[in-house]
Amino acid sequence: MPLKVAIVGRPNVGKSTLFNRLAGKKLAIVDDRPGVTRDRRYGAGRIGDLELELIDTAGFEDVSDESLEARMRAQTEKAVDEADVSLFVVDAREGVVPLDEIFADLLRRKDKPVVLLANKAESKASDAGVNEAFALGFGEPIPFSAEHGEGLADLYAALAAMEPIEDDEADDPEIPIRIAIVGRPNAGKSTLVNRIIGEDRMLTGPEAGITRDAIPVDWEYDNRRIRLVDTAGLRRKARVQEKLEKLSTADSIRAITFAEVVVLVMDEENAFETQDLQIADLVEREGRALVYCVTKFDLVKEPQARLKALREQADRVLPQLKGSPLVTLSGVTGRGVERLMPAILKAHRDWSTKVKTRDLNDWLAMAVQRHPPPAVDGKRIRPKYMAQTKARPPTFVLFATRASQLPDQYRRYLINSLRESFDLPGVPIRVTIKANKGSDPNAEQGSAEYDRAKSFKSRRAPTIRKRRD
């Protein structure tokens, strides 16, 4: 779905030239005289892989009577209301004028995302006008030249942060939540499934390895469809010799891959052994939500002390999944089973989290202020802004200068801070670092617009005010 962009500003700042530049052809009439554009004009545009639906608007005039200018202003306001984001264009040669400030107040009242473009910034004489644009209150302006195509890389980065978050699936209550029950042999997986659904659906017994196939069970909990998948026990690879067990193991791993939430079932006596850690690490690498389930807890003499020790052990041996829910229960007696499904549903909600770009960039500013990234070769790496590109699991892109040199430990710091700030305990989080200047994004997209843009020196990108939900 293309991003709907309204190009707005006072007369004769280069809106129609920008419209034609992004559309890739001359759709709008361009002339040095102000007031040439009067109606809203629509067109399809593109920067790299980013599809745009463009709206060219008339120059803003501060009038509210019955005149032609007032009716043109009404058309511009409708375009702002309709669009996902407004490109507020000012003239960097002339600097900020009172009409720009009036229009800026109107845009703030609309409470819509705004990217500030300082157009006609191809010469050093325009630097003063670019600096004046800071006072409009929309963060850092993008120095741009619609006539020559300068600043396209920074504009791409700003608009890419506004793209709608892609969902793997819509939140359709008719689509069941897929839950895989995994663990080592004889950990009590089938017994647990029977206890959850309230019937003896799975064959159980004291013998290890009874379950050989990944068995799906459709069920309903709290008016929500659930698909539980009971799997064969997973042993260390060196111990898997028989062909049948190899097939069962592959089936269990496939169940993890296609699950949304994975419940790792462990026996209380030997929880978090090496094989449990390997299973949990596989779940994290596959990007699935994880819930620890410790069974046979009815046999523990001091449950509170043991529970505390298990939580500390989980955070210590699996720091990449710190905070994952841990539920203790007994599949045989049913004690504590009622806590499992609420923990699963919360893990699923956290895994499906979408964070507003405005909140994300407020967090980024605080995280960088609290712990600035280290300097590399005497030069500071500067994170610019961040956006979420998809959910399930939450996936983010961070635009920064010298992105390829950002240390892994700083990426881990950002991920841990994200978890803490947005209450995402144990959720796998993906953060991609991209350069927002030079040719890095251009090379990834392979676009003709980028090929033209990368010949110019990229400048600083804006701070994003807000993105739509």
C-alpha positions as CSV (number, residue, x, y, z in Angstrom):
1,M,0.0,0.0,0.0
2,P,1.6,3.3,-1.1
3,L,2.4,6.0,1.4
4,K,0.1,9.0,0.8
5,V,2.2,12.2,0.9
6,A,0.8,15.8,0.7
7,I,3.3,18.4,-0.6
8,V,2.4,21.7,1.2
9,G,3.8,25.2,1.8
10,R,3.4,28.8,0.8
11,P,3.3,29.9,-2.8
12,N,6.4,29.6,-5.1
13,V,8.6,27.4,-2.8
14,G,8.9,24.6,-5.4
15,K,6.1,22.2,-4.5
16,S,5.1,21.4,-8.0
17,T,8.8,20.9,-9.0
18,L,9.1,18.5,-6.1
19,F,5.9,16.7,-7.2
20,N,7.3,16.2,-10.7
21,R,10.6,15.0,-9.3
22,L,9.0,12.3,-7.2
23,A,6.6,11.4,-9.9
24,G,9.4,11.0,-12.4
25,K,7.7,13.1,-15.1
26,K,6.2,16.5,-15.6
27,L,2.6,16.2,-14.4
28,A,2.2,19.6,-12.8
29,I,2.7,23.0,-14.5
30,V,5.8,24.8,-13.2
31,D,6.4,28.5,-13.5
32,D,8.3,31.2,-11.6
33,R,5.0,33.1,-10.9
34,P,3.3,32.2,-7.6
35,G,-0.1,30.7,-7.5
36,V,0.1,28.5,-10.6
37,T,-1.3,25.4,-8.8
38,R,-4.9,25.9,-7.5
39,D,-6.5,22.4,-7.2
40,R,-5.2,19.3,-5.6
41,R,-3.3,17.1,-8.1
42,Y,-2.7,13.4,-7.5
43,G,0.0,11.3,-8.9
44,A,2.0,8.1,-8.3
45,G,5.6,8.5,-7.2
46,R,8.5,6.3,-6.1
47,I,11.9,6.6,-4.3
48,G,13.8,3.4,-4.4
49,D,11.5,0.7,-3.2
50,L,9.1,3.2,-1.5
51,E,5.8,3.6,-3.4
52,L,4.2,7.0,-2.9
53,E,0.8,8.5,-3.6
54,L,1.5,12.2,-4.1
55,I,-0.8,15.2,-3.6
56,D,0.4,18.5,-5.0
57,T,-1.4,21.5,-3.3
58,A,-1.9,25.2,-3.9
59,G,0.3,27.6,-2.1
60,F,-1.0,28.4,1.4
61,E,-2.5,31.9,2.0
62,D,-3.6,33.2,5.3
63,V,-7.2,34.1,4.3
64,S,-10.6,32.8,5.4
65,D,-13.1,34.8,3.4
66,E,-15.0,33.7,0.3
67,S,-12.1,34.6,-2.1
68,L,-10.4,32.2,-4.5
69,E,-7.3,32.1,-2.2
70,A,-9.5,31.0,0.7
71,R,-11.0,28.2,-1.3
72,M,-7.5,27.2,-2.4
73,R,-6.4,27.1,1.3
74,A,-9.4,24.8,2.1
75,Q,-8.2,22.4,-0.6
76,T,-4.7,22.4,0.9
77,E,-6.2,21.6,4.4
78,K,-8.2,18.7,3.0
79,A,-5.0,17.3,1.5
80,V,-3.3,17.4,4.9
81,D,-6.2,15.7,6.5
82,E,-6.2,13.0,3.8
83,A,-2.5,12.3,3.7
84,D,-0.4,10.0,5.9
85,V,2.4,12.5,6.0
86,S,2.9,16.1,4.9
87,L,6.1,17.4,3.2
88,F,6.3,21.0,4.5
89,V,8.4,22.8,1.9
90,V,10.1,26.2,2.7
91,D,12.4,28.3,0.5
92,A,16.0,28.0,1.9
93,R,17.1,31.0,-0.2
94,E,14.5,33.4,1.3
95,G,14.5,31.8,4.8
96,V,11.5,31.5,7.0
97,V,8.8,34.2,6.5
98,P,5.7,34.9,8.6
99,L,3.5,32.9,6.3
100,D,5.6,29.8,7.0
101,E,5.2,30.3,10.7
102,I,1.4,30.6,10.3
103,F,1.2,27.4,8.2
104,A,3.5,25.6,10.8
105,D,0.9,26.4,13.5
106,L,-1.9,25.0,11.4
107,L,0.1,21.8,10.8
108,R,0.8,21.4,14.5
109,R,-3.0,21.6,15.2
110,K,-3.6,18.9,12.6
111,D,-1.4,16.6,14.7
112,K,-0.2,14.7,11.6
113,P,3.3,13.5,10.7
114,V,5.4,16.2,9.1
115,V,8.7,16.2,7.3
116,L,10.3,19.6,6.9
117,L,12.0,20.2,3.5
118,A,14.3,23.3,3.0
119,N,14.1,23.5,-0.8
120,K,16.5,25.4,-3.2
121,A,19.4,24.5,-0.9
122,E,21.9,23.7,-3.7
123,S,24.2,26.5,-2.8
124,K,26.0,27.7,0.3
125,A,24.0,30.9,0.3
126,S,21.0,28.9,1.4
127,D,22.6,27.6,4.6
128,A,21.2,30.5,6.7
129,G,17.7,29.7,5.5
130,V,18.1,26.0,6.4
131,N,19.2,26.9,9.9
132,E,16.2,29.3,10.2
133,A,13.8,26.4,9.4
134,F,14.7,24.8,12.8
135,A,12.6,27.4,14.5
136,L,9.4,26.0,12.8
137,G,9.4,23.2,15.4
138,F,9.4,20.2,13.2
139,G,12.9,19.0,14.0
140,E,15.9,19.1,11.7
141,P,15.0,20.2,8.1
142,I,16.2,18.2,5.1
143,P,18.3,20.5,2.8
144,F,16.9,19.7,-0.6
145,S,16.9,20.7,-4.3
146,A,13.8,19.7,-6.2
147,E,15.3,21.1,-9.4
148,H,18.6,19.2,-9.2
149,G,17.5,16.1,-7.1
150,E,19.8,16.8,-4.2
151,G,18.8,15.3,-0.8
152,L,16.8,12.3,-2.2
153,A,18.6,9.8,0.0
154,D,17.7,11.8,3.2
155,L,14.1,12.2,2.0
156,Y,13.9,8.4,1.4
157,A,15.1,7.7,4.9
158,A,12.6,10.1,6.4
159,L,9.6,8.7,4.5
160,A,10.7,5.1,5.0
161,A,10.3,5.7,8.7
162,M,6.6,6.6,8.0
163,E,5.8,3.4,6.1
164,P,2.9,1.3,7.6
165,I,4.1,-1.5,9.7
166,E,3.8,-4.8,7.9
167,D,2.0,-7.5,9.7
168,D,2.7,-11.2,9.0
169,E,-1.0,-11.7,9.6
170,A,-4.0,-9.5,10.5
171,D,-5.3,-9.7,14.0
172,D,-8.2,-11.9,12.8
173,P,-9.9,-13.8,15.7
174,E,-10.8,-16.5,13.2
175,I,-7.1,-17.3,12.6
176,P,-5.9,-19.6,15.4
177,I,-2.9,-18.7,17.5
178,R,-0.3,-21.4,16.8
179,I,1.3,-22.8,19.9
180,A,4.1,-25.5,19.8
181,I,4.7,-27.6,23.0
182,V,8.4,-28.6,22.9
183,G,11.0,-30.1,25.2
184,R,13.2,-33.1,25.9
185,P,11.7,-36.6,26.0
186,N,9.5,-37.5,29.0
187,A,9.2,-33.9,30.2
188,G,5.4,-34.1,30.4
189,K,4.4,-32.4,27.1
190,S,1.5,-34.7,26.1
191,T,0.2,-34.8,29.7
192,L,0.2,-31.1,29.7
193,V,-1.7,-30.9,26.5
194,N,-4.3,-33.3,27.8
195,R,-4.7,-31.2,31.0
196,I,-5.1,-28.0,29.0
197,I,-7.8,-29.2,26.7
198,G,-9.5,-31.3,29.4
199,E,-9.5,-34.7,27.6
200,D,-7.1,-37.6,27.0
201,R,-6.3,-36.5,23.5
202,M,-2.6,-37.6,23.6
203,L,-1.2,-41.0,24.4
204,T,0.8,-40.7,27.6
205,G,2.8,-43.0,29.8
206,P,6.1,-43.3,31.7
207,E,8.0,-44.5,28.6
208,A,10.1,-41.8,26.9
209,G,9.4,-41.1,23.2
210,I,5.8,-42.1,22.9
211,T,4.9,-39.1,20.7
212,R,6.6,-39.4,17.3
213,D,4.7,-36.9,15.1
214,A,3.9,-33.3,15.7
215,I,0.1,-33.6,16.5
216,P,-2.0,-30.4,16.1
217,V,-5.1,-30.0,18.3
218,D,-7.6,-27.3,17.5
219,W,-9.2,-25.8,20.7
220,E,-10.8,-22.6,21.9
221,Y,-9.8,-20.5,24.9
222,D,-11.6,-17.4,26.0
223,N,-13.4,-17.1,22.7
224,R,-10.1,-17.3,20.8
225,R,-9.2,-20.1,18.5
226,I,-6.0,-22.0,19.5
227,R,-4.0,-24.6,17.7
228,L,-1.8,-26.6,20.1
229,V,0.9,-28.7,18.5
230,D,2.3,-31.5,20.7
231,T,5.8,-32.5,19.5
232,A,8.2,-35.4,19.9
233,G,11.0,-34.9,22.5
234,L,14.2,-33.3,21.3
235,R,17.4,-34.9,22.3
236,R,21.0,-33.9,21.6
237,K,21.9,-34.5,17.9
238,A,24.7,-37.0,18.8
239,R,22.1,-39.2,20.5
240,V,19.7,-39.3,17.6
241,Q,20.6,-42.4,15.7
242,E,17.5,-44.1,14.4
243,K,16.0,-42.8,11.1
244,L,12.5,-42.6,12.7
245,E,13.8,-40.4,15.5
246,K,15.5,-38.2,13.0
247,L,12.2,-37.7,11.2
248,S,10.5,-36.9,14.5
249,T,13.1,-34.4,15.4
250,A,12.8,-32.7,12.0
251,D,9.0,-32.6,12.5
252,S,9.4,-30.9,15.9
253,I,11.8,-28.3,14.6
254,R,9.4,-27.6,11.8
255,A,6.6,-27.1,14.4
256,I,8.8,-24.4,16.1
257,T,9.3,-22.7,12.7
258,F,5.6,-22.4,12.0
259,A,4.5,-21.6,15.6
260,E,3.8,-18.1,17.0
261,V,4.4,-19.0,20.6
262,V,6.6,-21.9,21.8
263,V,6.1,-23.4,25.2
264,L,9.4,-25.1,26.4
265,V,8.4,-27.8,28.9
266,M,11.0,-28.9,31.4
267,D,11.1,-31.3,34.3
268,E,11.6,-29.4,37.6
269,E,14.5,-31.7,38.7
270,N,16.7,-30.9,35.6
271,A,15.4,-27.7,34.1
272,F,17.6,-25.6,31.9
273,E,20.0,-28.3,31.0
274,T,22.1,-28.0,27.9
275,Q,19.5,-29.4,25.5
276,D,16.8,-27.0,27.0
277,L,19.2,-24.1,26.3
278,Q,19.7,-25.2,22.7
279,I,16.0,-25.4,22.2
280,A,15.4,-22.0,23.6
281,D,18.2,-20.5,21.5
282,L,16.6,-22.1,18.4
283,V,13.2,-20.5,19.3
284,E,14.9,-17.1,19.6
285,R,16.7,-17.4,16.3
286,E,13.5,-18.4,14.6
287,G,11.9,-15.2,16.1
288,R,9.1,-16.9,18.1
289,A,7.7,-15.9,21.4
290,L,8.8,-18.2,24.2
291,V,7.2,-19.3,27.5
292,Y,9.1,-21.5,30.0
293,C,6.9,-24.2,31.6
294,V,8.4,-26.2,34.5
295,T,6.3,-29.3,35.3
296,K,6.1,-31.7,38.3
297,F,6.2,-28.7,40.6
298,D,3.8,-30.3,43.0
299,L,6.8,-32.3,44.3
300,V,8.8,-29.3,45.3
301,K,9.0,-28.7,49.1
302,E,9.9,-25.0,49.0
303,P,8.1,-23.7,45.8
304,Q,8.8,-19.9,46.3
305,A,12.5,-20.3,46.8
306,R,12.8,-22.8,43.9
307,L,10.8,-20.5,41.6
308,K,13.1,-17.5,42.4
309,A,16.1,-19.7,41.7
310,L,14.7,-20.8,38.3
311,R,14.0,-17.2,37.2
312,E,17.5,-16.2,38.1
313,Q,18.9,-19.2,36.3
314,A,16.9,-18.5,33.2
315,D,18.0,-14.9,33.0
316,R,21.6,-15.9,33.6
317,V,21.9,-18.7,31.1
318,L,19.6,-17.2,28.4
319,P,20.3,-13.4,28.6
320,Q,19.0,-13.0,25.0
321,L,15.6,-14.0,26.3
322,K,15.7,-12.2,29.6
323,G,12.2,-11.7,31.1
324,S,10.5,-14.6,29.2
325,P,7.4,-15.8,31.2
326,L,8.1,-18.8,33.5
327,V,5.1,-20.8,34.7
328,T,5.4,-23.6,37.2
329,L,2.7,-26.3,37.3
330,S,1.8,-30.0,37.5
331,G,0.3,-31.6,34.5
332,V,-0.8,-34.6,36.6
333,T,-2.7,-32.8,39.3
334,G,-3.6,-29.7,37.3
335,R,-2.1,-27.4,39.9
336,G,-1.0,-24.1,38.3
337,V,-2.2,-25.0,34.8
338,E,-4.7,-22.1,34.8
339,R,-1.7,-19.6,34.7
340,L,-0.3,-21.0,31.5
341,M,-2.7,-19.7,28.9
342,P,-2.7,-16.1,30.2
343,A,1.1,-16.2,30.0
344,I,1.0,-17.5,26.5
345,L,-1.5,-14.8,25.3
346,K,0.5,-12.1,26.9
347,A,3.7,-13.4,25.2
348,H,1.7,-13.4,21.9
349,R,0.6,-9.8,22.4
350,D,4.1,-8.6,23.2
351,W,5.4,-10.5,20.2
352,S,2.8,-8.6,18.1
353,T,3.7,-5.2,19.5
354,K,3.7,-2.1,17.3
355,V,5.5,1.0,18.5
356,K,4.7,4.5,17.2
357,T,7.6,6.2,15.5
358,R,7.2,9.3,17.6
359,D,7.5,7.2,20.9
360,L,10.4,5.2,19.3
361,N,12.4,8.3,18.5
362,D,11.7,9.9,21.9
363,W,13.1,6.7,23.4
364,L,16.1,6.7,21.0
365,A,17.1,10.3,22.1
366,M,17.0,9.3,25.7
367,A,18.9,6.0,25.1
368,V,21.6,7.8,23.2
369,Q,21.9,10.6,25.8
370,R,22.2,8.0,28.6
371,H,24.8,6.0,26.8
372,P,26.3,7.6,23.6
373,P,27.8,5.2,21.0
374,P,31.5,4.9,21.1
375,A,33.8,6.8,18.7
376,V,35.5,4.7,16.0
377,D,38.7,5.9,14.6
378,G,38.2,9.2,16.4
379,K,34.8,9.8,14.8
380,R,31.5,9.6,16.7
381,I,28.7,7.3,15.3
382,R,25.5,9.3,15.4
383,P,22.1,7.5,15.5
384,K,19.6,9.7,13.7
385,Y,16.1,8.1,14.0
386,M,14.4,4.8,14.2
387,A,11.2,3.1,12.8
388,Q,9.5,-0.2,13.2
389,T,9.2,-2.1,9.9
390,K,7.2,-5.1,11.0
391,A,5.8,-7.0,14.0
392,R,5.9,-10.7,14.9
393,P,8.7,-10.4,16.0
394,P,9.2,-6.6,16.5
395,T,11.7,-5.5,13.8
396,F,13.2,-2.1,13.7
397,V,15.5,-0.1,11.4
398,L,17.9,2.4,12.9
399,F,19.3,5.1,10.6
400,A,22.8,6.3,11.7
401,T,26.0,7.8,10.4
402,R,28.8,5.3,9.8
403,A,26.2,2.5,10.4
404,S,28.5,-0.4,9.4
405,Q,30.9,0.5,12.3
406,L,28.3,0.4,15.1
407,P,29.6,-2.2,17.6
408,D,27.5,-5.3,18.4
409,Q,27.6,-4.5,22.1
410,Y,25.8,-1.1,21.4
411,R,23.2,-2.9,19.3
412,R,22.6,-5.2,22.3
413,Y,22.3,-2.2,24.6
414,L,19.6,-0.7,22.3
415,I,17.7,-4.0,22.2
416,N,17.8,-4.4,26.0
417,S,16.7,-0.8,26.5
418,L,13.9,-1.3,24.0
419,R,12.7,-4.3,26.0
420,E,12.8,-2.4,29.2
421,S,11.2,0.8,28.0
422,F,8.3,-0.7,26.0
423,D,7.7,-3.7,28.3
424,L,8.7,-6.5,25.9
425,P,10.2,-9.1,28.3
426,G,11.8,-12.0,26.5
427,V,10.5,-11.0,23.0
428,P,13.0,-11.6,20.2
429,I,13.8,-8.2,18.8
430,R,15.5,-7.5,15.5
431,V,17.4,-4.2,14.8
432,T,18.9,-3.4,11.4
433,I,21.3,-0.6,11.2
434,K,21.3,1.5,8.0
435,A,23.3,4.5,6.8
436,N,21.2,7.6,6.2
437,K,23.7,9.4,4.2
438,G,26.0,8.7,1.2
439,S,25.2,5.8,-1.1
440,D,24.4,3.0,1.4
441,P,20.6,3.0,1.1
442,N,20.9,3.8,-2.6
443,A,22.9,0.7,-3.3
444,E,20.5,-1.5,-1.4
445,Q,17.5,-0.2,-3.4
446,G,19.1,0.0,-6.8
447,S,16.9,2.8,-8.0
448,A,17.6,5.3,-10.7
449,E,16.5,8.1,-8.3
450,Y,19.1,6.8,-5.9
451,D,21.8,6.7,-8.6
452,R,21.2,10.4,-9.2
453,A,21.0,11.2,-5.5
454,K,24.2,9.5,-4.5
455,S,26.4,11.9,-6.5
456,F,25.5,14.6,-4.0
457,K,26.7,14.9,-0.5
458,S,23.9,13.8,1.8
459,R,23.0,16.0,4.7
460,R,21.5,15.5,8.1
461,A,18.0,14.0,8.2
462,P,15.1,15.4,10.2
463,T,13.8,14.3,13.6
464,I,10.5,12.7,13.0
465,R,7.6,14.2,15.0
466,K,5.1,11.4,14.8
467,R,4.0,8.5,12.7
468,R,0.5,7.1,12.3
469,D,-0.6,4.1,14.2
